[in-house]
Amino acid sequence: MKIFAKIRFYWGAFIISFNTALLMIPALMLFGKYKSTIVHHINRITLFLMGGKIEQVGEMDKTADMYIMNHQGIVDIIALEALQNNHLRWVAKKELFDVFWFGNLLRHGEMISLNRGNKTGLRKLIKDVEESKNILHRPVAIFPEGTRTDKQALLSFKQGTKMIAQKLNLRVQPIVITGSKWLLNEHNYTAHSGTVNYTFLDSIEVKG
């Protein structure tokens, strides 16, 4: 049955690319006032067409300044955006902003670019998170492991995330994601219908 899992992977990749290029980016350009709602509903459609469902444990803290979570792949973002409509501002590595379709999506969504190979990257990230909190009033979503993993378990978090939270006195909610790798596995190019699970842990007031 592995051949069907391969076919499903390319179907999923097509759906993600098609909805991003022909639905989401034009909608964000034309109706920028409704960015959060556009992203929410199109990602719900994307997840449905991929054969995915969502389950959650606990509640998302709508007062949190930052959400931190483990990272398995692009489905982590798709499913969380489909689950809620809280106008998240995602932190993404700078290289993704240079990709034609997804770079346009990130720019029009006013997401945060992070240059991990630059010494000034952390200073810029602090400034961007502060802007998100005090000016844009948008919570930041970040994968503090700094990379995707083919395991379910959490990797050790990068120290920069803790430093930012302390410096800006952020309210942080950890989220544990499981099941997204089964829905679309970007490491071995397979996909299956399945459920993405989000466990919302208690929020933490981080003081500097």
BELFEN-V73638 format. One record per residue. N is the residue number from 1. RES is the residue in one small letter. PSI is psi as a letter, one per 40 degrees, with the letter a starting at -180 (none if undefined). OMEGA is omega in degrees with one decimal (999 if undefined). NEAR is the number of other ideal C-beta (glycine too) atoms within 10 Angstrom. Layout:
n: (N N)
res: (RES RES)
psi: (PSI PSI)
omega: (OMEGA OMEGA)
near: (NEAR NEAR)
//
This chain:
n: (1 2 3 4 5 6 7 8 9 10 11 12 13 14 15 16 17 18 19 20 21 22 23 24 25 26 27 28 29 30 31 32 33 34 35 36 37 38 39 40 41 42 43 44 45 46 47 48 49 50 51 52 53 54 55 56 57 58 59 60 61 62 63 64 65 66 67 68 69 70 71 72 73 74 75 76 77 78 79 80 81 82 83 84 85 86 87 88 89 90 91 92 93 94 95 96 97 98 99 100 101 102 103 104 105 106 107 108 109 110 111 112 113 114 115 116 117 118 119 120 121 122 123 124 125 126 127 128 129 130 131 132 133 134 135 136 137 138 139 140 141 142 143 144 145 146 147 148 149 150 151 152 153 154 155 156 157 158 159 160 161 162 163 164 165 166 167 168 169 170 171 172 173 174 175 176 177 178 179 180 181 182 183 184 185 186 187 188 189 190 191 192 193 194 195 196 197 198 199 200 201 202 203 204 205 206 207 208)
res: (m k i f a k i r f y w g a f i i s f n t a l l m i p a l m l f g k y k s t i v h h i n r i t l f l m g g k i e q v g e m d k t a d m y i m n h q g i v d i i a l e a l q n n h l r w v a k k e l f d v f w f g n l l r h g e m i s l n r g n k t g l r k l i k d v e e s k n i l h r p v a i f p e g t r t d k q a l l s f k q g t k m i a q k l n l r v q p i v i t g s k w l l n e h n y t a h s g t v n y t f l d s i e v k g)
psi: (e d d d d d d d d d d d d d d d d d d d d e d d d d d d d d f d d f d d d d d d d d d d d d d d d e f i i h i i h a i h h e e i d h h i i i h d a d d d d d d d d d d i g e f i h i h i i d d d e e h c d d d d d d d d e f i h h h g e e h d e d d d d d d d d d d d d d d d d f h i h h i g e d e i i i e i d i i i i i i d d d d d d d d d e f i h h h i h h h i e d d d d h h e d e f i i i i a h h h h h h i i i h h h h none)
omega: (-177.0 179.5 178.8 177.4 176.7 179.3 179.5 178.8 -177.2 172.6 179.1 179.0 177.6 -179.3 179.8 -178.2 -178.8 -177.5 178.0 -172.9 -170.9 179.6 -168.9 -177.3 177.5 179.9 178.6 179.9 -175.5 -174.0 -175.1 -180.0 -175.0 -174.8 -175.5 -179.4 178.0 -179.0 -179.1 -173.7 179.4 176.3 174.2 177.9 -179.5 -178.9 179.3 -178.4 176.7 -178.8 -177.0 173.3 -179.0 169.2 179.1 173.5 -175.6 -177.1 174.8 178.7 -176.4 177.6 -178.1 175.9 -176.6 173.6 178.5 -174.2 174.0 -172.1 177.6 -179.5 -174.9 179.6 176.3 -178.0 -178.0 -175.5 178.8 175.8 177.1 -176.5 -173.3 -178.7 -171.8 175.2 -178.3 173.8 -173.7 171.8 -178.1 179.5 -173.7 -177.5 -179.4 178.1 -180.0 176.6 -168.0 -174.8 -173.9 174.8 176.3 178.5 -178.5 -179.2 -179.3 175.0 179.8 178.0 -174.4 177.9 -179.7 175.6 -175.4 -179.2 -176.5 -177.9 179.8 -176.7 -178.5 178.4 177.7 -179.4 176.9 179.3 -179.1 178.9 177.8 176.5 179.7 -177.3 -168.6 -176.1 -177.6 -177.9 178.0 176.8 -178.8 175.6 -174.1 172.8 -172.4 172.9 177.7 -176.9 173.0 178.4 177.4 177.2 176.2 -173.2 176.5 170.1 175.9 -176.9 174.5 -175.9 -177.7 -178.8 178.1 -179.7 179.9 -179.0 179.1 -176.6 -175.1 180.0 -174.5 167.6 -170.6 174.5 175.0 177.3 177.3 -177.7 172.1 175.5 -176.8 179.1 177.8 -178.8 177.6 -177.2 -176.9 178.8 -179.0 174.4 174.2 178.7 179.3 169.1 -177.2 -176.5 174.5 -175.8 176.0 176.0 -178.9 -179.4 -179.3 178.5 -177.6 173.3 -177.2 -178.6 179.5 999)
near: (6 8 8 11 15 14 12 19 19 11 15 26 16 11 19 22 12 14 17 18 15 11 15 25 19 13 18 20 10 10 11 12 8 13 17 16 13 21 22 18 17 19 21 18 14 24 23 12 15 23 16 25 15 17 12 16 10 13 8 18 19 9 9 22 24 27 23 23 23 22 19 25 18 17 27 24 20 28 26 24 22 23 18 16 13 17 16 23 20 18 21 20 16 16 13 15 18 11 11 7 15 18 17 18 19 19 13 17 20 17 21 21 19 22 15 14 9 11 7 9 16 18 10 15 22 15 12 20 24 16 15 22 19 10 8 13 9 19 24 29 23 27 25 23 17 16 10 16 16 11 9 14 8 16 15 8 16 16 10 17 24 14 15 23 24 12 13 18 12 26 16 23 23 19 20 16 23 16 20 27 25 19 25 28 19 18 11 12 13 19 26 18 11 17 14 26 16 22 14 18 15 8 18 16 11 19 8 9)
//
